[in-house]
Amino acid sequence: MGLLLELRGVARGLWEAFQTAGGAALPHSGEHRVVARWERVRRLGVSAAGSSEASELLGSGELDEHREAADELVHAAAQVLPARIAEFERRDFTLLLTDAEGVVLGAHAGGGFAPTARRLHLMEGGRWAEAVRGTNAIGTAVAEGRPVVVEGPAHYVRENHGLVCYASPIYDAYGEVRGVLDATSFTTAARLEVRQAVLDAADAVQNALRREIFARRGPGLLEAMRLTLARCPTPAFLVGWPGTIHTGNEAARGLLGHAPEGTGCERAFGVHWDAFLAAIAAGHAAIDAPRVGPLAAPHRLTLEPLTDRAGRVLAALVFVDLALRHGAGAGQPPPRGAAPAATPPPAAATAPEPADGARSFSRLLGSDAGLVQTKRLALRIAKSRLPVLVLAETGTGKGLLARAIHDASGREGELVDVNCGAIPASLLESELFGYAEGAFTGAKRGGREGLIHRATGGTLFLDEVAEMSPALQSALLRVLEDGRYTRVGDSRPCQADVRLVCATSRDLVAMVAEGAFRSDLYYRIRGATVTLPPLRARSDILELADGILAQLAEEAGEAAPHLDEAVRRVLVAHAWPGNVRELRMTLHYANVLAGGNGVITRDDLPAELLDAVAEAHGVGLEASPGGDEHGLLATSERHALEEALRTAGGNMTRAASLLGVARSTLYRMLRKHDLHG
């Protein structure tokens, strides 16, 4: 993916001059780089007055064809986008998923911008390719294969001058653009954090798409490769486009000194992905790599391509031949298809971490007592077959906890993540169980396996399980009882072998009492109950903030910035209704604004955060001498306790559930603040 292209800050006079006199006399560089894009769409015959409605909007039949062709992309987006929609709704942005032709396949959120979005055909079936709409974020992202910002008069068509659009292309496992994710609103809503949210969401969809492609075109491939690598004594990696390491064995961890997942092959080996493809195409089994990074000595990479049925390279197994370090076997690559001979890792390499499962939970940052207690319990039950029920508010890290339980479980299948509240009830059953051919209008020929089938041998994570319809609750109960289920429209039973992890932010006990959730299902999914405390009830907010900043810095290859005292006071004073997710986005935004200065100040924090803190605690917070962060944290904790007790009507069990802590912890907090339930 190329560098971000920003087409903004364009004066209306420049646009008018181009439309009047053309681009011949206008500069093509600097702030006027938009001119080259305008010239491109003018050559396509686009009118600045826009196109006809018939050409801008597809009929339902044509839209169905585009959706069918982009089925993998649509399915991948359904796993990722629902949890992010509220973020764009709150900021009055419409979130759009398009295919590689710029046809809108899905439209979400919008807030106050929604009526305008519909009027401009920023809706399902809308066509936003450059050949139809001229310069715009979606069409230009498709044309140039990189993230694009188009604001105001940078749009070629006049009626779009009031818009700001952030778009990012989505690439598949072969490096081809399969679609675009875009967020659009009024220019007055332009915010840096929305641009970043689009980039992050597009990256998540892209990763889900690649997993989908692996799952469909090479069923069980990733799992088989992990097993193959685990048996290999030499450092070995699985690498895919654009040169990202998917996984590696223990010897690989020892060689790099860290987990290889997500590392670029150029950084690890000094070899670009294109060089791998070129070697594979030429039939070469090995590459003599340069001396870089952790492999700062002669080494040879032996390649074994993994291809689909059409012969296209999905990924490559890369074996590191360390024999060259010792002068043995130089110039004699191992035969194609065979792993290099085992050699001891270099003395400077870090030894692999103990395979005790504890490291699976390291992504849940922090030392808060409630969090530590949860991680200890989750680790103890991870290898069992007990269903797990996670009780936690949105944004606390339910998905990370489910991933940690799965990773520590030893199960060889994958973790399949389903947000039950984000998929329409009419679709959720067919998504979970699959469907037979002809089960309903639009069903694919041959039918389709569902997410339960995909999770066989692994873990099925049902987030927001309380949102399931009564009918679906009954169907899920049958699966838990004997592992049997049937696809929609099919009579033949299927057998499932899945570990179930459920999560909810709702009060399931109250829902059972009200008849809104089946009691028999509740007792089946409540094999082990774990809670994640909300951020407002945690004692380690500043430690967590430092840890998140360290992660962001590592991802960007930068040094982690320092939080000044005024910022630290604000962080502990805020109630964090969005929990850890809100904290991460706040720090990401502040880090971007700090611009590598090394220190994050109050001026780098979002205005909404400062306003919320000022309203809750009064003005003058920034003047607190000596950084009274413990006093502010105690105040926030007391407020959270009082609110939970009021909401629970004095019920200690329910109050503890609302806070995400154990009852013993709740009583300890009450004594600390001299409160009585």
N, C-alpha and C positions, 0 to 999 in steps of 0.2 A: 504494500500500500504506500502511495506517495505521500509527500508532505501536504499539510493542510493548505488549501487554496482559499484565501479570503478575498472576496469581491465585495468590498464595503467602503464607506466613506466616499462614494461617488457623487459628485455634484449633479443636480438635475440638468444644469447647463451643458455638461458633457454629453449626457444622453440625448438632449435636444439637438446639439450640434452634430452628433453622429447620424441621427435620423434625418437631419436636413441636408448635410453635406457629405455624409458617408465617412468612412474611417481613413481616407487617403491622407488627409492633412493632420490627423491626430496622432499623438505619440503612442507608442506600443509598449512602453515600459513603465517601471515605477508604479505610481498610483493609478496609471491608466492601463494596467494589464488587462482590465476588463474588455478593452476595445478589441483585442484579438479574439475573445470569445464572442463578442457581438458580430464580428465579421464572419466567424464560422457559421453562426445560425442564420445570418443574412444570406449566405451562400446556399443554405438549406431551403430558402424561400419563405422563412417565417415572417409574418407581419407583426409590427409593433402594436397593432390594434387587436391582436389575438386571433384565435381560430374560431370556427363555428362550433356550436355545442355538440354537433354530431361527431366531429373529429376529436373533441376533447374528452368524450365520455363513452365508454364501451357499453354495449348492451349486456344483459345478464348472461346470455349464452356465450358470448366472447370472453366475458370475465371468468366464467367457469373453466373455459379452456386454459386461460392463463394460470388459474389457480392449480389446475390439474398438472400442468407442466412444471409448476414451481412447488409441488407437493412437499418435497424435502425441506425447502426453505420455510414454507408456511408452518410445517410441523415443528421445526427448530425454533421459530419465533414464538410459537405457542408455549414453549417451555420456559421462555425467558421474559417476554414482554409484560405479561399480566402483572407481575410484581412491581413493575416500574411505571405503570400507567398513571397512578395517582400523582406521581412526581411531576408529570407534564400537565395533568389536569389542573393542579394547584397553581401552575404558572401560566395558564391559559394558552397552552401549546397543543396543537393537534399532532399526534404521533402517527406517522405513515410508514407502512412497509410496502415496497414496490418490488417488481421483478426486474430483470436485467433490461427490459424494454421500457422501464419507467411507468408501468401500469400499476396503479395502487391496488394491492391485494387485501390490505387491512388498514382501517383508520380507527384510531382510538383517542380518547380524551378530548381536549379542545377547550373546556371551560367557557369563558366568555367569548372566545374566538370561534367557537363551533358554528354559529350561523354563517359567519363570513367564509369559513372553510367550505361549507356546503355550497355556498353561492359560487365560489371559485373552482368547484369540482375537486377540492382537496378531500376526496372521498373515494370509496371503493369503486373501481372502474375508471377513475380519472387517469388521463394520459399525460405524463409530465416529461416525456423525452424532449430533447432539445429541438428535434424536428417539428414538434407540435407546439411547445411553449417557449421556445427560445432559451436564452440563458436563465437557468434556475438551478437551485441546489441539487435537486434530484437528477435532472437531465445532464447537468455538467459533471456530477459525480460519476454517472455511468460513462460519459464520454471520456473522462480523464482518469478514471480508476483511482480516485483519491478523495479524501474528505473535502467538503466545500462549504463555505459560508457565502450566501448571497443576501445582501441587505439593500432595501430601498431601491433607488434608481439603477442599481447594478442589474436588476431584472430587465430583460429585453422587452417584455410585454408591459405596456403602460399600466394596466389594471393591477399589476402585481407590485407596484412601487411602494405600497404600504406594508409590505411583508418583510420579515426576517426569517431566513430558512437555514437550518443546520442539517447537513446530510453526510452520511458516510457509507461507502460501498461495502458490501458483504461478499467476501470471497469464499469459494468452496475449497475442498481438499486438493484440487488440482491447480489452484491459483487463478481460477476464472471468476469474474464478477457474476454473482447470481442474483443480486438484488441491492436495494438501497434502503437504509433507515433514515427517516427525515423527521424533523420537528419544525413546525411552522407556526408563526403567530404575527401579531402586529409588530412593527418596528419598535414601538415603545416598550415591548416586552423583552427586547434583546438582553440576554444575560450570559456571561461567560460560563456560569455553571450549567446552563442548559446545553450549550455546545459540548461541554465535557460529558454530560449525561448521555447525549446521543452517541458520542464516540465510545463510551463504556458499554452502552447497551448494544451497539452494533458489534463490538468485539465479542460480547457474550453470545449474541445470535450466531456469529461466525463460528465460534467454538462449538456451539450446539449443532450447527449445520454439518461441521466436519465429523462430529460423533455420529450424526444421523447417517451420513454417507458411509462411514466405516461399518455401521450396524447393518445397513441394507445391502451393501455391495460386497461386504466381507463379513457375514454373520459370525460372531465369535472371534473375529480376527485379532482385535486388541487383546482380548483375554488370552488367546493362544500365544500371541507374541510375548506377553508378560511372563507366561509360564516358560516359554523358550528362553527368554533372557535370564530368568531366575536360575535356570540350570547351567547357564554358561559361566565358566570361571573367569573369563576375561572381561574387561570393561566393554559393555555392549549397550547400544542405544537404539530406540525407534524414533526416526526423524521423519517429519512430513513438511509439506509446503507451509510457509515460505522458508523453511529451514529451522523449524521449531522442534525441540526434543519433546516427544510425547511421554516417554518413560525410559528408564534405564535400570540396570540391575545393581546389586550391592557393590560390585566392583566398580561400576560407573560412579556411584556415590563417593566411594573412597578416592577415585581419581580426581573428581572435580572438587571434592571437599564440601559438597552440598547436594541436595536433591536436584537431579538434572531437569525435572519437568519444567517446561517453559523457557529454558535457556536456548539461545540461538546457536545453531551449529557453527556459525562463523566465529562467534565468541569462544565457543568451546574447542573447536578443532582448527580454526583458521581457514575454513573452506566454506564457500558460499553454496547454497542449495543448487544453484544453476550448474555449478561444477559437478555436483553429484549426478544431476540429470544428464549432463553431457557425457560423463563417464559411463553411466548405465546405457545410454543410447549407443555409445561406441563399443559396448560389450566388454568394458574394462572391469575387472573385479576389484581393483585396488587403486588408491590414490596415495602418493607420498605427500604428506601434509607439512606445512611450514611449522616453525617452532613458535607457538603462541600460548599465552595464558597458562593454564595448569599443565599443558602438554609442551612445555618449553624444552623439548628435546626431540630428536628425530623419531617419527612414528608413522605408521602406515595405517590407513583406514580401509578395511575390507567391506565391500558393499554387497548387499543382497536385496534387490528390489522386491517390493510387494505390489502386485498389479491387480487391476480388476479384470473382468471377463473380456473387456475390450483391449486389454494390454496397456492401459494407461497406468502410470506410476501413482499409487496412492501414498506410499511411504517407502522408507528404506531402512533395513537393519544395518547398523554401522558397528563394526567390530574394530576396536583399537588394538593394533598389534604393537605391543610394547617391547617385542624382542629386539627392535632396533636400538633401544636404549642400552642394551647389553652387548651389542655387536653381533648378535646371533640372527641368522636368517635374513640378513640384509639383501635386498634385491630378490628374495624368494617369497612372494606373497602366497598365502595358503590357497588351496584349490577353491574354486568358486563353490559356494554353498556350505563350506566348512568353516567353523569358528577357528580363530587363531589359537595356537597353543597357550596354555595358561602360563602366566608369568607373574611374579610378585609385584604388587603395586609399588610405586616409588616411595621412598622413605618420607618425602615431604608431604605426601598426601594425607588428608584427614581420614581417620578410620571411620567406617560406617557406624551409624548410630545403632544401639541395641534394638533388635527387632521385638520390642516388648509391647508395641501398640501405643505406648504413651505419646510418642511423637505425632501420632495422628491428631491429637487434640491441641497441638501447639499453635494451630491457626486461631484458636479461641484465646486471644490475648488477654492478659490481666491476672492479678493476684487476689481479687476480691474473694472473701471467704465463701460466699454463696456460689460463685462461679467455680472455684476450686473444688468445692464439695460436689457440684454437679458433674464436673469432669471425672472425678474419682469414681463416682457411681457409674457413669456411662462407660468408663473403661472396664469396670468389673463385669458389666453385663454384655459388653460388646460381642464376645465370642459365643454367647448363648443364642438360643432361638427365640428368646422372649420378645414379644412385640414391645415396642417402646412408644410411650406417649410423652411428647414434649409440650409442656405448658409454658408459653412465653408470649410477650407482646411482639407485634410486628417490628422488625428491625433489630432484634436482639441477637440474631445469629442462629436461628433455628436450622437454616440450611447448612451452615458450617458444622453444627453439632451432628446433624444427620450424616454428613460426609465423614466426620471423624469416627462415628460409630461404625459406619460401613467399612472404612479403611482399616479399622482395628479388628473387624470381625473375622477376617481371613476368608471371607466368601469371594469366590473367583469371578462371579458375575459383576455387572455394573450397577451403579446407583442410578435409579430412575426417579426423577423429581417431578411431582405433579402438584400443581396449585389448584385444589378443588374449587376455590372461590373465584378463580379467574377463567375457567372453562365453562361455557354455558351448559346448564343441566342437560339440555337436549343432545349435547355432543360428548359429555363426560363419560357416559357408559360405553359408547363405541370407542373412545380413546383408550379407556382402561382395558376393556375386554376384547377389542377388535370387532370385526364384523365379517359376515360371509358375503359372497357375491350375490348381488341383488337384494341385499337386506333393506335398502332404502334407495330412493332416487339419488343418483349421483355416486353410489357406491362403486369403488374401483373394481375392475374386472379381476376375478380371482379372490376378492376380499382383501382383508388386511389384518395382520396380527396387532394386538394391542400392547399397551405399556406393561401389563402384567407379564405377558410372554417375554417382552424385552428384558424384564427384571429377573427372569428365571436364573437361579443360581446366584443372584445378587440381592439388592435391597430396594424395596419400593417405598419411597418417601412421599406420603400424602400430607401436604401442607394445607392448612385451613380445612381439616377434615370435617369440622362442624357444618360446613356449607353443603355437604352432600345431601341430595334429595332422599326422602324415605325409601324410594324404590332402590336407589343405588346402595343405600345402607344395607338393605336386605341382601342384595347381590354380593356385597363385600363380605357380609357375615358368612355366607355359604363358602366363599373361598377360604376364610380363616378356619372354618370347621373341618374341611376335608381336602382343601387344596384344589378342588374341582370348580370349573367355571365353563361357561359356554359363550361363544362369540355371538354378537347380536345377529339374529336371523339364522342361526345355525342350531342344529340339534345334537351335534356331536360334542361330548364333553372334552375339555382340555384339562391338563394337570399342571398346577403351578408349584414352584418351589421358590418362594420369596421370603425374605426377612422383612417384616413390616415396621416402619417407623412412621408414626403419625404426629402431627403438630397442630395446635390451635391456640388462638388468642382469646377464645370464647370460654365462658364458664360452662363446661360440659355437665357438671353435676346439676346445675340449675336447668340446663336444657333437657336433661333426662327427667327431672321432676316435672317439667312443663310438657313432656311428651314430644319435644322437638327433636330428640335424638334417642335412638333405640338403646334401652338399658342393656340388652344382651350384647350389642355391638360394643358399647362402652366398656363393659367388663372384659371383652375379648381383646380390645386394643390396649387396655390398661395393664399390660403384663408387667411393665416397670414404668413408673412415672418419674420424669426428670424435669426440672424447672430451670429456666434461664432468668436471672434477675434483670429487671429493666435498668437502664443506665442511671436513672435518677436515684436508684437504691444502692448503687455500687460505690465502694470506697476507693476505687482505683482509677478514677476518670483521667487523672493526669498521666498516670502510668500508661493507660490505654492510648491516650492521645500521642504520647511519645512513641509508642510501639507502632501506631498507624503511620505516623510521619516517617518512621524508619522504613516501613514497607513501601510507602510511596516513593521515597528517595531511592530505594534499591531498584524498584521497577524503572525509574527514570535514569538510573546510573548516576545519581547525584549524591552529595552529602546531605544528611538530614538537617533541616533547619531547627533553630531553637525557638521555643515559645517564650516571649517576654512575660514579666510578672502580671501586667495588666491583662494579657490574653488568658493566662492561667486562672486569674480570678473570674473572668467571664465564663470560662469553660465549666468551672465547678459550680457557678451560680445558676446556669441554665438548667431547665427542667428536662430537656432532651426528649420531647414527645416522640421523635422519630428514632430514638435509641441509638445504637451503634452505627446504623446506616446513616443517620443524620450527622453524627459526629464525623464519620469518614468523609462524607461529602463536604462538610464544613472545612475540614482540614485540607482536603484536596483543593478546594476553591482558594483558601488562604495561601496555600503553598504556591499556587499558580500566580496569585497577585504579588506575593513576596518576590517573585522573579529571581530566585537564586541569591537573595541578599543575605541568607544565613540566619535571619531572625524574622519571625512572624510577629507583627504588631497588631494593635486594635484596628488600625486602618485597613488591614488585610482581611478582616472578618466580614461576613455578609451583614448588610444593614438590618435584615430581618432578625438576625440573632441578637444584635445589640439592642434593637427595639424591644424584643421580648424580655431580655434581661432587665432593661431599664424599667419596663412596666411592672415586672414581678418584684423587683427589689428597690426601685426608686433610683433617682439619678445619683451620681457621685461614686458609683461603684469603682470607676477607674482610679479614684483617689485614695482607695483604701491603703493605708500605710503598711508596708511589710508583707503584703500579699496574704490577707487573712482567708486563705482558701479553705482551711479546715472549718472555720466558722460558717462560711457560706455553704459548704457541703453539708454541714450539720443542719442548717436551716432548710435546705432543699430536701434532705432526708426526712426531717420532721414533717414538712408539708406533705411529702409523699405518703408517710404513715397515716396522717390525719385523713387524707383523701381516701386511702384504701379502706380505713375503718368506717368512714361515712358510707362509701359505696357498698361495703359488705354488710352494713347494718349491725356491726359489732361481731359478726361471725368470724372467728379467728382463722378457721380453715380457709374460708373464701378470701379473707384479707391477705393471707400468706400467698394464696394462688395469684391474686391480682398483682402482688409485688414480685412474684417469681422467686420467693424464698421459702425455706422450710419453716414450720411452725416454731421450732426451737429458736431459729434466727429471728423470727418476728418478735417473740417474747423478749429476746435479748435487746432488740432495737427499742421496744417499748420501755424497758427499764432504763435504757440509756437516755431516753428523752423524757422520762418521768411521765409517760402517758399510760392510760388505762383503757383496755378494750371494753 
